[in-house]
Amino acid sequence: MISSILIANRGEIAVRIIRTCREMKIRTIAIHSTADADAMHVRLADMALCVGPPSPRDSYLNIPAIMAAAVVSGADAIHPGYGFLSENASFAEAVEAHGLAFIGPSAAHIRMMGDKIRAKATMKEFGVPVVPGTEAAVANVDDARVIAEEIGYPVLVKAAAGGGGRGMKVARASDELDEAISVAQAEARAAFGDGSVYLEKYLDTPRHIEVQVLGDQFGSVVHFGERDCSLQRRHQKLVEEAGSPALSDTERNEIGTVVTSALQKIGYRNAGTIEFLYQDSRFYFIEMNTRLQVEHPVTEMVCGIDLVREQIRVARGEPIGYGQEQIRFMGHAIECRITAEDPSTFIPSPGTISFFHQPGGIGVRMDTAVYSGYKVPPYYDSMIGKLIVHASSRGEAIDRMRRALDECVMQGLKTVLPLLRAIMRDEEFERGNYTIHWLENFVMRFTPDQTEDKKKA
Ligand code: MV4
């Protein structure tokens, strides 16, 4: 039985998890660093324990301190949220070794998906389409050259231990391959302590579409449709939508069926996300995330489910309890990530929020842990809130997001709100015809002042 949960995280996601626990009558234990003594998650939890100094390494990543907090507080389970220890297989093992439940998949599945080569090979074996490329790590440059000729240039060299775009190098022609491989290997070795790399055909104008899944310990797996996360800059997502403006209902159901069938075969438990590149009406698996994601609320809004509740239910051994045919996708949802950053340079802007007014009204949800007078610490991620809207169509969701963004007041520090307002008024965005490169170009054309004029007009 799970009647108390320690939340090994901070910020909006810690608050998000506490909210569901309250509704489920589960006792909550917050952990925090000395920099977060005044944080919202500390105030909302039933109990809070300080686990270390501001540096994440010494607090939110400090496994011995977190395990000690779990034991003293009498927690039955740990929810890792996203980031920090959420995809750390050794942490999942430590939690279970202490007799607590880890609210996530098995350590073995975290490890499997953490190795991008193994993840890809496994997905391919179980019928999921993958990007053409090497099946194993590149052993030597001569073998790599043969495979690169087969798949055709340009090719992309990726780190096996990578993810999030680190350790990737494009080779546009054969004379660039040696260099791309050695640079990617060196970067991977420095960043992950593992220099293994593999090759893939480089897709030049893909969308980033990901499918949300949930598995239970009885071998049932369902999907909750997809999210389009193409609107990103330097691998930081800014806007996400459910569903993707690019997909038909048939494509949604087809990719969902392929994904659930594969995860059923590997016995996947808990929530997960299968990431694809989508180009010329084809899906190509790239990675799987074995955690709850930042953008999960858009899926919750269109499906009318609470993913954290589902995670907790399956972690305590309950069956999913409904079939795929009972999951319906209603309307459209959009999420905007609000970061404390300069809207043109993206330079972090921590400091005190002198005034905050939260938008509201029909179809508007704001997941945040900030309040008027709150001091955004400089030690952590700059995301200070997520504004999510839900409406019956994409057009109405955009109208609603424009309205909600205009209502949102965040004073005392720089935020990306002006940029988000400009995106929601852009005609190309409105047409839904964008790739992973679109935002980079939009940001180059963007000047904050023009936007505010357009808004008034
Ligand atoms: C690719 C790709 C093009 N072709 N793979 C970037 C992060 C990692 N998750 C995979 N990434 C990419 N893999 C092939 N074969 C382009 C990217 C990519 C990207 C993917 C998703 C979202 C944003 C991106 C931004 C730049 C590059």
Residues whose N, C-alpha, C, O or C-beta is under 5 A from the ligand:
A	BS01	MV4	V131 L156 G163 G164 G165 E200 K201 Y202 L203 H208 I286 I436
